[in-house]
Amino acid sequence: SQSLLTVMVVHQLTPWQDFLYLGGEFLNSVIFGRRDSYVQSGSDLLPIPTGHDFIIFLYTAVTCFIVNWSLRILLIEPLARRVLPTVTKKKVEKYAQAGMEMTFYSAFFFFGYRVYYPQKWVWPSSQWWDGFDKGDTYLIDPDYKFFYILYAGRYAAAFVSVLMEHKRSDFIEMQVHHMVTVILVLASYSSSYNRVGGAVMFLLDCADPPLHIAKQFKYCSVKKTDKAQFWADRWFEIFAVSFIISRNFIYPYCCWSALIESKRYFEHRLDTRICNGLLQILLVLQFYWTSLIFIAVYKQMKNGGIEDIRSDSEDDEEDGEKEKKITRKKSGKKD
């Protein structure tokens, strides 16, 4: 059959050729839409996992790392120096970091919309588990396979990038999030938890772009009454609403489906229990970040403007103290 022929051809490829083949199928779906053969006949389904997958994961991680820092150095940092009212090294770094996170979250949300959302089993959630015991979920389309591996590579690259950036107040929580996400994506991939995994991946990217847009406006603000602060507040409000709905209501439903609903279709194994445990760790992090959002909203209502956008409050205070010291030194005053 065509499906068997496709599998034989892919298995004859080197890891680099496999990476290029899967990447090409992924880009075709993102740009032109999914192939009719994916939607109708399922003739191009590929088995997971395969021997090349970990090497392809490393390729995607390196690619995401290079793309991130290339865009950051060549485009975002020069833009930051043009739009920031006060240009300091740390402010440029923070603006560039927010700009790249906005870019990556937006891009992967769009990728998910083009590759994950059109899947015939996307909803209701019972279809995530239908055929699991028969091994149906161990066969996926090439574009979705690449999207899944690329998602893990993206967070592996982010784990390294955070070590190279200014240290944020939630540095530990962010690194735990990145590490758990990489492990969860790879574990769900290898244990064929890829349908609920795709739902979680698509869901977790939708709220963050407004947050990082709000951060960029905040860094351009000079006072609480200017237009930059106004738009920082509006974008933060959009982020807060979308984050609370997606992370505290819809995401817990995904956890419930993986933990409870799935038992109607198969008996949990060690690997599926590990996936469920990792999903619960991410859920705890969502509740923690939600508490920070409520603190930020309270400060906005109290002070008339966003002063704490999730993880930058401590850095902002440090920047303020350093700027005061620089001003005092220039004016010849002593502490």
N, C-alpha and C positions, 0 to 999 in steps of 0.2 A: 504494500500500500504506500501512498504518498507519505504518510506519517512515519512508517518504518524507514523509507528512503531518506527522509529528512534527518532522522536520528542517526543513521549510518553515516551520512555526509558530515554532520556536525562532529561526530566522534572521530572522524579522520582528520579534523583540523588541529593545528597547534593551538595552545592557549591564546596566543596573540591573534591568530586568525579567528578563533571562536569569539574573542572579545570584539573584534571588528564586525563579525557577522551579527552578533546579538545587538551591538550598538547601532548597526545600520537598520535593523528591524525596529528597534526602539525609536530612532529618529524618524523613520518613515511613519510610524504611528503618531508620533507627536506632531509632525508637520502636516502630513496628508490624511491622517485618520487611519484607524485600524483596517487591516486587509479583510476583504470579504471572507477569505478562507478561515480567518480566525473566528469570525462571528458566526458563520453558517456551518461549516463542515468540521471544524476543529482538526483539520488534517495536518496542521503544522505543530501540533503539540510536542513538547520536549519533556523528557523525564528530569526529575530533580531528586536529590542532588547528583552531580556528575563530577568526574575527577578534576576537571579544569576550573570548577567554580571558585575555589579559594584563590587561585591565581588571578582569575578575573576580578574577584573582590579587591585584591591588592592593586590591580591596574586601575580600577575605578577610584580607589582611595587616593592614589597618586594623582590621577587626573583631576579630581575635585580639589586637591591641595594646590596643584599648579594653577588651575583656573581661578581659585579663590585669591591667591596672592598676586597673580598677574593682573587681574581686574582691580584689585585693591591698590597696588602700587602705581599702575599705569593710568587708572581712571578715577577711582574714588578718592584717593588721597589728594591728587591735584584739585579735584572738585571741592574737597573740604577746605583747602587753603584759600579758595576763592569765595566761599559762601560764609565761612565762620567769621563772626565779628571780632573775635580774639583768637589769634592763631598761636597755639602752643602744641608741643609734640603730643601731649596726652590727649588734648581735645581732638587733634587730627586723627589719632589712633582710634578714639572712641567713635567719632563720626564715621570713619572708614569701616570699623567693625559693625556698626549698626547698618551701614549701607550694604555691606556684603551679606549680612544675615537676612536683611529684607530681600535681597536679590535671590538668595538660595531658597528661602522659604517660599517665595512667590513662584520661583521656577519649579520646585518640586510639587507644589500644590497644582500647578498647571499640568505637570507631567502625570500626576495621579488622575487628574480629570480626563486626560486624553487616553491613558492606558488602563487605569484601574476601573474608573467609573463605568465605561461601556461594557464591562464583563456581564455576562448573562446571569451570573450567580451573585451579583452585588447586593441584592435585596429580594426577599426578606432574609433575616439573619439565619433562618433554618437552612438556607441553601449553602451557607458557609460550611456546613457539616454533612450535607447530603452526599453520599458516595465516599465519605472519608474512610469508612471501614473496608471499602472495596479498592482503595488505592487511587480513586479518581483524582484526588488532589495532588498526587505525585506527578501529574502531567499538566504543564502550563504552556502558554504561548511564549514564543521567543521574546517579544517586546516586554511582556510582563516579567519574564525571568530576568531580563537585564535591568528593568526598573527596580526590582527587588534587591538585586545585588548592588546596584548603584546607590540605593538608599543606605545600605550598610556602609558602603565606601565613603559616602558623604559624611557620616557621623564619625567614622574612624579618622578622616582628615580633620574634622572639627575638633576632635579630642586633642590632636597634636597642635592645631592652630591656637587653641585656648592657652596652651603652655607658652606660646610665643607672644601673647597679647598682654595688655595691662591686666593686673589681677583684680577681679570684680568681687563684690561682697558675697555673691553666691557661687564663688569659684568651685568649691567642693561639690555643691549640689549640681552644678552644671556638668562637672566631669563625671559624677555618678550617673547623671541622665544620659550623657553621651555613651558611656561604657555600657550601661544597661541596654540602651537602644541598639548598639551594635550586636551585643550578645543575643538580644531578643530577636532581632531581624534574622541573624544567621541561624539561631536555634529554630525559629518558626519556619524558616526556609527548609532546613534539613529534616524537620519533622512533619512537613506538609501542612503546617498551620498558616499557609500563605493567604487564605481567603480572609480570615479575620485579621491577619497581619496587614493586608492591603487596606482594610477598612481603618485600622488604627493609624497607619502611615498617612493616609489621605486626610484623616480627621485632625491629626496633630499639627499639620502644616497650615491650616486655614486661618488660625487666629494670630499668628506671630507677625506677618507683614505689617499690620497696622501698628503694632508695638514699636517696631524698628523705624517706621516712618515718624511716629511720635517722638522717638529719641532724636532723630535727625533735626526735626523742627525745634526741639528743646535746646539742642546744642547751638542753634542759630539765634536763640532768644537772648535779648539783652535785659529786658525787664518783663515783669508779669503782665503788663498791659499791652505788649506789642503783638503784632499779627503772628509772629512765629510761635509765641506761647499760646495764643488762641488756637492755632491749628494743632499744636502739640496736645492740648487738652482734648480737642475733638477726636483726634486719632486715637488717643489713649482711651477715650470712652468707647469708641468702636471696638478696640482691642478687648477692653474689660468685658463687654457684653458677649462678644464672640467667644472669648476664652472661657468664661463661666459656663456658657451653654454647652460648648463642645467638650470641655475637659471635665466638667462636674456633673453632666447629665448624660451626654451621648457616649463619652468614653467609658464611664462605669457600666453602661449597657453592654458595650463590647466585652468588658471583663466578665459580666454576668453570663453572656452568651458562651464565652469560652470556658467558663467554670461550671455552669449549670446546664444550659441548653444543650451543649455538645454531648452531655452524658446520655441523651436520648438516642444518639446515633452510634456511639462507640464507647468502649471502656477506656478510661484514661490510662496512659502509660507513663513511664518515668519522664520521657522527653516532653510530653504534653503537660505534665505537672510542672516541669521546669518553666515552660512557656507561661503557664498561668501564674506562677510565682513572680516572674519578671514583670508581667502585666500589673500585678498588685503593687510592686515597687514603684513603677511609673505612676500608678494611681495616687500613692502617697505623695510623690513629688508634685502632682497636679494640685492636690489640696494645699500643700505648703505654699506654692506659688499663688494660689488663689487668696490665701491669707495676706500675702504681700500686696495684692491688688486692692483688697479692702482697705489696707492701711494707706495706700496711695490715694484712693478715692476719698478717704477721710481727710487727708492732708489737703487735697484739692478743694474740698468744701470749706476747710478751715482757713486756708491761706490764699485761696483764690487762684491757684495754679498748680499744675503738677510739679512736685519737687522730688518725687521718688518714683522712677519708672523701673520697677522690678529690681534691677541689680546695680544701679549706678549711684545710689545715694551716698555711700561712703566715699566713693571716688570724687563726687562733686564737692563734698565737704573738704577733702584733702586739697583739691584744686583751688578752692576758695581761700584756704589758709595760705597756700603757696603764693597765690596772686597778691594777697595782702602783704606777705613778707617782702615780695619783690617790690611792691609799691613803696613800702616803708624804707627799704634800702635805697631806692632811687631818690627818695626825698631826703635822705640823710638822717632818718629817724632810727632809733634803736628800739628793740623789743622791751 
